[in-house]
Amino acid sequence: MRFYLTGQRTFGNRGCEAIVRSTVLILNQTFGKIEVLVPSEDIVRDKRQWPESGQQGVRFVDAYLPAYNRLWVHLQRLPFAALKRAGWPFPFPKKLREEVGSCDAVLSVGGDNYSLDYRMPSLLMGMDRLAMELGKPVFIWGASVGPFEAEPYFLPAIHDHLAKIKMIAARESLTYNYLTKTLGLNNVIQMADPAFTLKKESVDTTSFWPQVGSKGVVGLNISPLIERFKKGSQDLRAETIKFIHEVVARGFGVLLVPHVIPLDGAEQNNDFFYMADMMTELKMYGDSVTLMPEYFNASQIKQVISQLHYFIGARTHATIAALSSSVPTLSIAYSVKAKGINKDLLGDMPVVLSTPELTSASLMTGFDYLVENETQIKICLERELPTWREQVGLAASEIKAGMEIYE
């Protein structure tokens, strides 16, 4: 069996890497010997990030992202119905058609590509249609989808498109309810994010682990992405630094954990550079506040996170690495995905902080909740996680059944 993963471009985002690694593992377990075509903007660097990928059946192929894509999605922001409904009106290259045509199925991965967080998902929709035209079943895998009501002209187009997908595996109940109740779709199942099954990889932490007393280490992930979602003159960086001061004063060590680190070293959307800049104002604490190196892969970062006492994270898959390791976690949320995942896993526990509400005081309130309810949170996680991991396998079985019906 051969699969093509759309929505994937680079392992610079360790969340994308976590999804791909976990998806490949569960496909191997479900189908036996497979080949998975993984699109990449930089095949050499992605291979270096996952040296054993070939043994798992992975073959990296060139990602398709034409230069005019950025212009097109900007044009689609204009208030013209025809543009909103146009989707992806451009032809695809022969090589891509051949690669997709050689596969048995297409899985659209990436977590939240089918949303308006990154503008309209027109190219992704075009890739889906290409696969359908070539007679291939398309599955949206482990995703948060929508909402789309902010673009009323686009809503009918995306509704019709999603209705044609073979199966949509939603990774949280807010997406599942939106798709089934609001959009009325009947091709939706619910699963856990595949990264809940990500395997850890041993790594030596002695060179960067904070020096602390008995209270332990708090992990913190803050990303430049959340700057897009701040409120007015809100200074997220300053509020976070103030919070770190207070945590250290209480006797904790703090480890800053980057999770999106472009493999080419680019500073744009780079957690490592963002938090390294914060470190200039935290030098007074010496080894009590440290920064994790930038060169770890997703499995190694999960191993690092699993050793923390508490975790606070803005990147969704950094928090998934923590939650799936039974680490009490506060999620800094800018979209529906963090809210849905936490609601399903921990119920009504106040463990999600909306980005516009981020202050040193609100961070401390959330952190205090983790400390005071540590035992309850751990019990809940350890009770639920086996079921969540099982959900991933069951969803893969649904793909297998869907492909058999398709044939």
C-alpha positions in Angstrom: 0.0 0.0 0.0 1.2 3.5 -0.8 0.0 6.7 0.8 0.5 10.4 0.0 0.5 12.9 2.9 -0.8 16.3 1.8 -0.6 19.3 4.0 3.0 18.5 5.0 6.0 20.6 4.0 8.7 20.7 6.6 9.8 19.2 9.9 10.9 22.6 11.1 7.6 22.6 12.9 8.1 19.7 15.3 4.4 19.3 15.6 4.2 18.4 11.9 7.0 16.0 12.4 5.2 14.4 15.4 2.1 13.9 13.3 4.0 12.3 10.4 6.1 10.0 12.6 3.0 8.9 14.5 0.9 8.5 11.4 3.5 6.4 9.6 3.8 4.2 12.7 0.1 3.5 12.9 -0.2 2.9 9.1 2.6 0.3 9.4 0.8 -1.4 12.3 -2.6 -1.3 10.4 -1.5 -2.2 6.9 1.7 -4.1 7.2 4.4 -3.2 4.7 3.7 0.3 3.2 5.3 3.2 1.4 4.5 6.8 2.5 5.3 9.7 0.2 6.0 12.7 2.5 6.3 16.1 0.8 9.2 18.2 1.8 10.6 21.7 1.0 14.1 20.5 2.0 14.5 16.7 1.7 18.1 16.7 2.9 17.3 18.4 6.2 14.1 16.5 6.8 15.9 13.2 6.2 18.6 14.3 8.7 15.8 15.0 11.2 14.5 11.5 10.9 17.4 9.2 9.8 15.3 6.0 10.3 12.5 7.2 8.1 13.4 4.9 5.2 13.1 1.9 7.4 9.5 2.9 8.2 8.6 3.1 4.5 9.0 6.8 4.1 10.0 8.4 0.8 10.4 12.1 0.8 9.2 13.9 -2.4 9.3 17.6 -3.4 6.6 19.6 -1.8 4.4 21.5 -4.2 4.0 25.2 -3.2 4.1 27.5 -6.2 5.3 31.0 -5.7 1.9 32.5 -6.7 0.1 30.6 -3.9 0.8 33.5 -1.5 -0.6 36.1 -4.0 -3.6 33.9 -4.6 -4.6 33.5 -1.0 -4.2 37.3 -0.5 -6.5 37.9 -3.5 -9.1 35.7 -1.9 -9.3 38.0 1.1 -10.9 40.6 -1.2 -14.7 40.9 -0.7 -15.7 39.3 -4.0 -17.8 36.1 -3.9 -16.3 34.7 -7.1 -12.8 34.8 -5.6 -14.0 33.2 -2.3 -15.6 30.3 -4.3 -12.8 29.8 -6.8 -10.8 27.3 -4.8 -7.6 26.4 -6.6 -8.1 27.2 -10.3 -4.6 26.4 -11.4 -3.2 23.2 -13.1 -0.9 20.8 -11.3 2.5 19.7 -12.6 2.9 16.3 -14.3 5.3 15.0 -11.6 2.8 15.7 -8.8 0.0 14.1 -10.7 2.1 11.0 -11.2 3.1 10.8 -7.6 -0.5 11.1 -6.4 -1.7 8.8 -9.1 0.7 6.1 -8.0 -0.8 6.0 -4.5 -3.7 4.0 -3.0 -4.9 6.8 -0.8 -4.2 10.4 0.2 -4.2 11.5 3.8 -4.4 15.2 4.5 -2.4 15.9 7.7 -1.1 19.0 9.4 -3.6 19.4 12.3 -5.4 22.7 11.5 -4.8 23.4 7.8 -8.6 23.3 7.1 -9.3 26.5 9.0 -9.1 30.3 8.4 -6.1 30.6 10.8 -3.8 30.6 7.8 -6.2 32.1 5.3 -8.3 29.9 3.0 -7.1 26.4 2.4 -7.4 26.7 -1.4 -4.2 24.8 -2.4 -5.1 21.9 0.0 -8.6 21.7 -1.5 -7.0 21.6 -5.0 -4.8 18.7 -3.9 -7.8 16.9 -2.6 -9.7 17.4 -5.9 -6.7 16.2 -7.9 -6.6 13.0 -5.9 -10.4 12.5 -6.4 -10.0 13.1 -10.2 -7.3 10.4 -10.2 -9.7 8.0 -8.5 -8.0 8.1 -5.1 -9.8 8.1 -1.7 -9.0 11.2 0.4 -9.0 11.2 4.2 -8.6 14.2 6.5 -6.6 12.7 9.3 -6.5 13.9 12.9 -7.6 17.4 12.2 -9.2 20.4 13.7 -11.5 21.9 11.0 -13.2 25.3 10.8 -15.1 27.3 11.7 -15.7 29.1 8.4 -18.6 31.4 9.2 -16.3 34.5 9.1 -16.2 34.0 5.3 -19.8 33.5 4.3 -19.1 33.4 0.5 -16.5 30.6 1.1 -18.7 28.6 3.4 -20.8 26.8 0.7 -17.7 25.9 -1.2 -15.9 24.4 1.7 -19.0 22.6 2.8 -19.4 20.9 -0.6 -15.7 20.1 -0.6 -15.7 18.5 2.8 -18.8 16.5 1.9 -16.8 14.8 -0.9 -14.0 13.7 1.4 -14.0 9.9 2.0 -13.7 10.3 5.8 -12.8 13.2 8.1 -11.2 12.1 11.4 -11.6 15.0 13.8 -9.1 15.2 16.6 -11.5 16.8 19.1 -15.2 17.2 19.9 -15.5 20.9 19.0 -14.5 20.0 15.4 -16.7 16.9 15.4 -19.8 18.8 16.6 -19.1 21.7 14.2 -18.9 19.3 11.2 -21.8 17.1 12.1 -24.2 19.5 13.7 -23.4 22.9 12.2 -22.4 21.7 8.7 -24.5 18.6 8.7 -21.8 16.3 7.4 -22.1 12.5 7.8 -18.6 11.4 6.9 -17.0 12.3 10.2 -15.5 10.2 13.0 -13.7 11.4 16.2 -10.2 10.3 17.1 -7.3 11.7 19.1 -4.4 13.6 17.6 -2.0 11.0 16.2 0.8 12.7 18.1 -0.6 11.2 21.3 1.1 8.0 20.2 4.5 9.6 19.4 7.4 7.5 20.7 10.0 9.1 22.9 13.7 9.1 21.9 16.4 9.2 24.6 18.4 12.3 24.9 21.0 13.6 27.4 19.6 16.7 29.2 22.5 17.3 31.7 24.1 20.1 29.7 21.0 22.3 29.7 18.8 21.2 32.6 18.0 23.9 35.1 19.7 23.7 38.5 16.9 23.7 41.1 16.0 22.5 44.6 13.2 20.2 45.5 10.4 22.0 43.7 11.3 20.8 40.3 11.3 22.3 36.8 8.6 24.1 34.9 8.7 23.9 31.1 7.6 26.9 29.1 7.0 27.2 25.4 6.2 30.7 24.0 6.0 31.2 20.3 6.2 34.3 18.1 3.0 33.1 16.4 0.8 34.2 19.3 1.9 37.8 18.7 -0.7 37.8 15.9 -3.5 37.1 18.4 -2.6 39.5 21.2 -5.0 42.2 22.4 -4.1 45.8 21.6 -0.9 46.9 23.3 -0.6 43.7 25.2 3.2 42.9 25.7 3.3 39.1 25.7 7.0 38.9 26.1 7.2 41.2 29.1 4.3 39.5 30.8 5.9 36.1 30.3 9.2 37.3 31.7 7.5 38.8 34.7 5.8 35.4 35.3 9.2 33.6 35.1 10.6 36.0 37.7 7.7 35.0 40.1 8.1 31.2 39.4 11.8 31.3 40.1 11.2 33.3 43.3 9.1 30.4 44.4 12.0 28.0 44.1 11.3 26.4 40.7 13.6 26.1 37.8 12.4 27.0 34.3 13.3 25.4 31.0 12.3 27.2 27.9 11.3 24.7 25.2 11.2 25.7 21.6 9.0 23.5 19.4 9.0 25.3 16.0 12.6 25.8 14.9 13.1 26.1 11.1 15.7 23.6 9.9 17.4 26.2 7.7 18.0 28.5 10.7 15.5 31.2 9.6 14.5 33.6 12.4 10.9 34.1 11.2 8.4 32.1 13.2 11.2 30.6 15.3 10.5 29.7 18.9 14.2 29.4 19.7 15.1 32.9 18.6 12.1 34.3 20.3 12.9 32.8 23.6 16.7 33.3 23.3 15.9 37.0 23.1 13.9 36.6 26.4 16.9 34.9 28.0 18.9 38.2 27.8 16.6 39.5 30.6 16.8 36.3 32.6 20.6 36.0 32.9 20.4 37.1 36.5 19.1 33.6 37.4 22.1 31.8 36.1 21.4 28.1 35.7 17.9 28.4 37.2 16.5 29.4 33.8 17.8 27.7 30.7 16.9 27.2 27.1 16.7 23.8 25.4 19.0 23.5 22.3 17.4 24.0 18.9 18.6 20.8 17.3 16.3 18.1 18.8 13.7 16.2 16.8 10.1 15.8 17.8 10.7 12.5 19.7 13.6 13.9 21.6 11.7 17.0 22.6 8.9 14.8 23.9 11.5 12.9 26.0 12.7 16.3 27.4 9.2 17.4 28.2 8.3 14.2 29.9 10.9 14.9 32.6 9.2 18.2 33.6 7.0 18.7 36.7 4.7 21.1 34.9 4.4 22.5 31.4 2.9 25.7 29.9 2.9 25.9 26.1 1.6 27.9 23.2 2.4 25.4 20.5 -0.3 22.8 20.4 2.0 19.8 19.8 4.3 20.9 22.6 1.3 20.6 24.9 0.4 17.3 23.4 3.9 16.0 24.1 3.3 17.0 27.7 -0.2 15.8 28.1 0.6 12.4 26.5 3.4 12.1 29.0 1.0 12.8 32.0 2.6 16.2 32.7 0.1 18.7 34.2 -0.2 21.3 31.4 -1.5 24.8 30.8 -2.3 25.5 27.2 -2.0 29.0 25.8 -4.7 29.0 23.1 -5.2 31.1 20.0 -7.7 28.8 18.2 -10.4 26.1 18.8 -7.9 23.3 18.7 -6.3 23.7 22.2 -9.7 24.3 23.7 -11.2 21.1 22.1 -8.3 18.8 23.0 -8.2 19.9 26.6 -12.0 19.8 27.0 -12.1 16.2 25.7 -9.1 15.1 27.8 -9.6 17.0 31.1 -13.2 18.1 31.0 -13.9 21.5 32.6 -10.6 21.9 34.3 -9.3 25.5 33.9 -6.2 24.5 32.0 -6.6 26.7 28.9 -5.6 30.3 28.8 -6.7 32.4 25.8 -3.9 34.4 24.2 -5.6 37.8 24.5 -6.0 37.1 28.2 -2.3 36.3 28.8 -0.8 38.4 31.6 1.7 37.4 34.3 -1.2 37.2 36.7 -3.3 34.9 34.5 -0.3 32.7 33.9 0.3 32.5 37.6 -3.4 31.6 38.2 -3.1 28.8 35.7 0.1 27.6 37.1 -1.2 27.6 40.7 -4.1 25.4 39.5 -1.6 22.9 38.1 0.3 22.8 41.3 -2.7 22.6 43.5 -4.5 19.9 41.4 -1.4 18.0 40.2 -2.6 14.6 41.6 -6.1 15.0 40.1 -4.8 16.0 36.7 -2.3 13.1 36.6 -5.0 10.6 37.6 -7.3 11.9 34.9 -4.5 11.8 32.2 -3.4 8.3 33.2 -7.0 7.1 33.0 -7.8 8.6 29.7 -4.6 8.3 27.7 -4.8 4.5 26.9 -8.2 5.1 25.3 -6.9 8.1 23.4 -4.1 6.1 22.0 -6.5 3.3 21.1 -8.6 5.8 19.2 -5.8 6.5 16.8 -5.6 2.8 15.9 -9.3 2.5 15.5 -9.3 5.5 13.2 -6.6 3.8 11.0 -8.8 0.7 10.9 -11.6 2.9 9.6 -9.3 4.1 6.8 -8.6 0.5 6.0 -12.3 -0.4 5.9 -13.0 2.7 3.8 -10.4 1.8 1.3 -11.8 -1.7 1.0 -15.3 -0.3 0.3 -13.7 2.1 -2.2 -12.2 -0.7 -4.1 
